[in-house]
Amino acid sequence: MKSKILFAGLLVAFGLNMNAAAQTTAAQQGAPTVKTGAAVKAKAAAPAPSATAKNQSQKTTIGKGHATAKASAPSAYWTEEVAMQDDGSVVTTEFLNDAKKGIVYAYGQDNFTCGNGKPEKAGILEAVYAAGNKYGQPVGSGYYIVSLNAGQCASKKGGAYGCKFDAAGNPTECGAIAVNDATGEVAVAVLN
């Protein structure tokens, strides 16, 4: 019920249309493009800090601005220097392993491409489903959220924009996106 209310709120707040036919490539072109790199996907198979990890502790939240998520309980947190998108650009990446949900979150300031092809940089939160996740999602599938300011990527309003993706990293639904903190799942409202 909470997810339905949240999703309806997204529709109203962003003036969005949920026409299934709008979930085509043209609609997906309005969302930022982020590639989930091998380092992030590897955490789905082995959700633990590497030997070079720093700042290891327990936290319940990860991210900044519109690109945030809450864990179900205090969870393993650490930072690593990784190329989030396999583009050779190494960034300090925060990780949070919510073992209870079976979701590994990664957050960092990185480059991405706007729907109009313009390059930008912002906070990106990625979530990948780990083995044994409670939702039965394929390992390595998940979603990403980019925290945009008003006007960035030609967005009318600041907010959370992104895509769900399959285990191969292919986007499946894109648009304005909101995380249900209780479940870690997301609602996507397609932009027209």
C-alpha positions as a LaTeX table, in Angstrom:
\begin{tabular}{lrrr}
\hline
Residue & $x$ (\AA) & $y$ (\AA) & $z$ (\AA) \\
\hline
Met1 & 0.00 & 0.00 & 0.00 \\
Lys2 & 2.81 & 2.37 & 0.95 \\
Ser3 & 4.47 & 1.73 & $-2.44$ \\
Lys4 & 1.25 & 2.54 & $-4.30$ \\
Ile5 & 0.87 & 5.82 & $-2.42$ \\
Leu6 & 4.51 & 6.69 & $-3.05$ \\
Phe7 & 4.15 & 5.85 & $-6.74$ \\
Ala8 & 0.95 & 7.91 & $-7.05$ \\
Gly9 & 2.79 & 10.79 & $-5.36$ \\
Leu10 & 5.55 & 10.52 & $-7.96$ \\
Leu11 & 3.00 & 10.74 & $-10.73$ \\
Val12 & 1.46 & 13.89 & $-9.28$ \\
Ala13 & 4.76 & 15.53 & $-8.28$ \\
Phe14 & 6.42 & 15.01 & $-11.63$ \\
Gly15 & 3.32 & 15.28 & $-13.84$ \\
Leu16 & 4.03 & 11.87 & $-15.31$ \\
Asn17 & 2.02 & 9.59 & $-17.56$ \\
Met18 & 2.12 & 5.84 & $-16.96$ \\
Asn19 & 1.31 & 4.68 & $-20.47$ \\
Ala20 & 2.88 & 1.24 & $-21.01$ \\
Ala21 & 3.63 & 2.09 & $-24.61$ \\
Ala22 & 5.68 & 5.03 & $-23.35$ \\
Gln23 & 8.20 & 2.59 & $-21.86$ \\
Thr24 & 9.93 & 2.38 & $-25.21$ \\
Thr25 & 13.43 & 3.48 & $-26.05$ \\
Ala26 & 12.18 & 7.01 & $-26.69$ \\
Ala27 & 10.89 & 7.29 & $-23.12$ \\
Gln28 & 14.05 & 5.75 & $-21.73$ \\
Gln29 & 16.15 & 8.30 & $-23.58$ \\
Gly30 & 14.91 & 10.96 & $-21.12$ \\
Ala31 & 16.64 & 9.27 & $-18.17$ \\
Pro32 & 20.34 & 9.55 & $-17.39$ \\
Thr33 & 22.47 & 6.69 & $-18.70$ \\
Val34 & 24.72 & 4.96 & $-16.20$ \\
Lys35 & 26.65 & 1.75 & $-16.84$ \\
Thr36 & 26.89 & $-0.55$ & $-13.84$ \\
Gly37 & 30.51 & $-1.64$ & $-13.84$ \\
Ala38 & 32.09 & $-4.98$ & $-13.07$ \\
Ala39 & 33.36 & $-3.83$ & $-9.65$ \\
Val40 & 29.83 & $-3.00$ & $-8.49$ \\
Lys41 & 28.32 & $-6.16$ & $-10.00$ \\
Ala42 & 31.02 & $-8.27$ & $-8.36$ \\
Lys43 & 29.71 & $-7.13$ & $-4.98$ \\
Ala44 & 26.41 & $-8.88$ & $-5.78$ \\
Ala45 & 28.26 & $-12.20$ & $-5.98$ \\
Ala46 & 30.52 & $-11.49$ & $-2.99$ \\
Pro47 & 29.06 & $-8.66$ & $-0.87$ \\
Ala48 & 32.08 & $-7.93$ & 1.31 \\
Pro49 & 34.85 & $-5.34$ & 1.53 \\
Ser50 & 38.01 & $-6.00$ & $-0.46$ \\
Ala51 & 41.44 & $-6.17$ & 1.16 \\
Thr52 & 41.97 & $-2.49$ & 0.24 \\
Ala53 & 38.65 & $-1.26$ & 1.68 \\
Lys54 & 38.71 & 1.69 & 4.08 \\
Asn55 & 36.34 & 3.31 & 6.55 \\
Gln56 & 34.72 & 0.03 & 7.56 \\
Ser57 & 31.84 & 0.48 & 9.98 \\
Gln58 & 28.10 & $-0.05$ & 10.37 \\
Lys59 & 25.59 & 2.41 & 8.85 \\
Thr60 & 21.91 & 2.52 & 8.05 \\
Thr61 & 21.95 & 4.98 & 5.14 \\
Ile62 & 23.96 & 5.61 & 2.00 \\
Gly63 & 24.02 & 8.38 & $-0.58$ \\
Lys64 & 23.23 & 12.08 & $-0.69$ \\
Gly65 & 20.43 & 14.27 & $-1.91$ \\
His66 & 17.85 & 12.47 & $-4.00$ \\
Ala67 & 20.12 & 9.44 & $-4.44$ \\
Thr68 & 19.81 & 7.86 & $-1.01$ \\
Ala69 & 18.68 & 4.55 & 0.45 \\
Lys70 & 18.13 & 3.18 & 3.95 \\
Ala71 & 19.13 & $-0.28$ & 5.11 \\
Ser72 & 16.77 & $-2.44$ & 7.13 \\
Ala73 & 19.23 & $-2.46$ & 10.07 \\
Pro74 & 22.79 & $-1.31$ & 10.75 \\
Ser75 & 24.73 & $-2.89$ & 7.90 \\
Ala76 & 28.32 & $-3.34$ & 6.76 \\
Tyr77 & 29.65 & $-0.08$ & 5.26 \\
Trp78 & 33.02 & 0.59 & 3.60 \\
Thr79 & 34.70 & 2.66 & 0.88 \\
Glu80 & 36.82 & 1.49 & $-2.04$ \\
Glu81 & 38.49 & 3.13 & $-5.02$ \\
Val82 & 36.74 & 1.58 & $-8.05$ \\
Ala83 & 35.72 & 2.39 & $-11.61$ \\
Met84 & 31.97 & 2.36 & $-11.03$ \\
Gln85 & 31.18 & 2.33 & $-14.75$ \\
Asp86 & 34.21 & 0.52 & $-16.22$ \\
Asp87 & 35.25 & 3.76 & $-17.92$ \\
Gly88 & 38.69 & 3.94 & $-16.34$ \\
Ser89 & 37.60 & 6.75 & $-14.04$ \\
Val90 & 38.35 & 5.56 & $-10.50$ \\
Val91 & 36.23 & 7.22 & $-7.82$ \\
Thr92 & 35.86 & 6.82 & $-4.09$ \\
Thr93 & 32.81 & 4.60 & $-3.83$ \\
Glu94 & 30.78 & 3.98 & $-0.70$ \\
Phe95 & 29.29 & 0.50 & $-0.26$ \\
Leu96 & 26.50 & $-0.64$ & 2.07 \\
Asn97 & 25.57 & $-4.31$ & 2.24 \\
Asp98 & 22.00 & $-4.76$ & 3.48 \\
Ala99 & 22.28 & $-8.51$ & 4.05 \\
Lys100 & 18.72 & $-8.70$ & 5.39 \\
Lys101 & 17.26 & $-7.47$ & 2.06 \\
Gly102 & 20.01 & $-8.99$ & $-0.07$ \\
Ile103 & 20.89 & $-5.66$ & $-1.70$ \\
Val104 & 24.35 & $-4.13$ & $-2.05$ \\
Tyr105 & 24.34 & $-0.36$ & $-2.53$ \\
Ala106 & 27.16 & 1.66 & $-4.09$ \\
Tyr107 & 27.32 & 5.47 & $-4.08$ \\
Gly108 & 29.77 & 7.89 & $-5.64$ \\
Gln109 & 30.13 & 11.14 & $-7.55$ \\
Asp110 & 30.67 & 10.07 & $-11.15$ \\
Asn111 & 30.11 & 10.98 & $-14.77$ \\
Phe112 & 27.02 & 9.92 & $-16.70$ \\
Thr113 & 25.22 & 10.86 & $-19.89$ \\
Cys114 & 21.96 & 12.81 & $-19.93$ \\
Gly115 & 19.07 & 11.61 & $-22.08$ \\
Asn116 & 19.95 & 14.38 & $-24.55$ \\
Gly117 & 23.54 & 13.06 & $-24.85$ \\
Lys118 & 25.13 & 15.79 & $-22.72$ \\
Pro119 & 27.78 & 14.56 & $-20.24$ \\
Glu120 & 27.25 & 15.50 & $-16.58$ \\
Lys121 & 28.53 & 14.60 & $-13.13$ \\
Ala122 & 26.40 & 13.97 & $-10.03$ \\
Gly123 & 25.79 & 11.64 & $-7.13$ \\
Ile124 & 24.87 & 8.14 & $-8.36$ \\
Leu125 & 23.38 & 5.43 & $-6.19$ \\
Glu126 & 23.44 & 1.91 & $-7.58$ \\
Ala127 & 21.70 & $-1.08$ & $-6.01$ \\
Val128 & 22.40 & $-4.66$ & $-7.07$ \\
Tyr129 & 20.61 & $-7.75$ & $-5.85$ \\
Ala130 & 22.91 & $-10.24$ & $-4.13$ \\
Ala131 & 22.60 & $-14.03$ & $-4.11$ \\
Gly132 & 19.70 & $-15.13$ & $-1.93$ \\
Asn133 & 17.96 & $-11.74$ & $-1.96$ \\
Lys134 & 14.52 & $-11.88$ & $-0.39$ \\
Tyr135 & 12.80 & $-10.68$ & $-3.58$ \\
Gly136 & 14.02 & $-13.52$ & $-5.81$ \\
Gln137 & 15.58 & $-11.05$ & $-8.25$ \\
Pro138 & 18.42 & $-12.23$ & $-10.54$ \\
Val139 & 21.86 & $-11.67$ & $-9.00$ \\
Gly140 & 23.41 & $-8.53$ & $-10.49$ \\
Ser141 & 20.12 & $-6.96$ & $-11.55$ \\
Gly142 & 19.01 & $-3.83$ & $-9.76$ \\
Tyr143 & 18.63 & $-0.11$ & $-10.33$ \\
Tyr144 & 20.49 & 3.17 & $-10.35$ \\
Ile145 & 19.46 & 6.63 & $-9.24$ \\
Val146 & 21.03 & 9.92 & $-10.28$ \\
Ser147 & 20.36 & 12.95 & $-8.08$ \\
Leu148 & 19.62 & 15.80 & $-10.50$ \\
Asn149 & 19.21 & 19.48 & $-9.74$ \\
Ala150 & 16.52 & 21.49 & $-11.52$ \\
Gly151 & 17.74 & 22.25 & $-15.05$ \\
Gln152 & 20.43 & 19.56 & $-14.99$ \\
Cys153 & 19.89 & 17.21 & $-17.96$ \\
Ala154 & 17.02 & 19.50 & $-18.98$ \\
Ser155 & 14.94 & 18.29 & $-16.00$ \\
Lys156 & 12.16 & 20.66 & $-15.02$ \\
Lys157 & 12.47 & 19.72 & $-11.36$ \\
Gly158 & 15.30 & 18.40 & $-9.27$ \\
Gly159 & 14.83 & 14.84 & $-8.16$ \\
Ala160 & 15.76 & 11.22 & $-8.49$ \\
Tyr161 & 15.98 & 9.84 & $-12.02$ \\
Gly162 & 17.27 & 6.50 & $-13.20$ \\
Cys163 & 16.55 & 3.00 & $-14.40$ \\
Lys164 & 15.94 & $-0.54$ & $-13.29$ \\
Phe165 & 18.29 & $-2.94$ & $-15.09$ \\
Asp166 & 18.50 & $-6.68$ & $-15.68$ \\
Ala167 & 21.42 & $-8.96$ & $-14.74$ \\
Ala168 & 23.18 & $-8.08$ & $-18.02$ \\
Gly169 & 22.95 & $-4.35$ & $-17.18$ \\
Asn170 & 20.27 & $-3.56$ & $-19.79$ \\
Pro171 & 17.74 & $-0.91$ & $-18.70$ \\
Thr172 & 14.19 & $-2.24$ & $-18.30$ \\
Glu173 & 12.30 & 0.79 & $-16.93$ \\
Cys174 & 13.53 & 4.38 & $-16.76$ \\
Gly175 & 12.20 & 7.67 & $-15.47$ \\
Ala176 & 11.61 & 9.44 & $-12.16$ \\
Ile177 & 12.43 & 6.93 & $-9.46$ \\
Ala178 & 11.74 & 6.56 & $-5.74$ \\
Val179 & 13.08 & 4.04 & $-3.24$ \\
Asn180 & 10.75 & 2.36 & $-0.76$ \\
Asp181 & 12.99 & 2.46 & 2.31 \\
Ala182 & 11.12 & $-0.42$ & 3.96 \\
Thr183 & 11.81 & $-2.87$ & 1.12 \\
Gly184 & 14.67 & $-1.36$ & $-0.91$ \\
Glu185 & 12.52 & $-1.79$ & $-4.03$ \\
Val186 & 11.85 & 1.16 & $-6.35$ \\
Ala187 & 8.90 & 2.66 & $-8.16$ \\
Val188 & 9.59 & 4.11 & $-11.61$ \\
Ala189 & 7.36 & 6.67 & $-13.27$ \\
Val190 & 8.13 & 6.87 & $-16.97$ \\
Leu191 & 8.78 & 10.36 & $-18.34$ \\
Asn192 & 7.07 & 11.49 & $-21.52$ \\
\hline
\end{tabular}
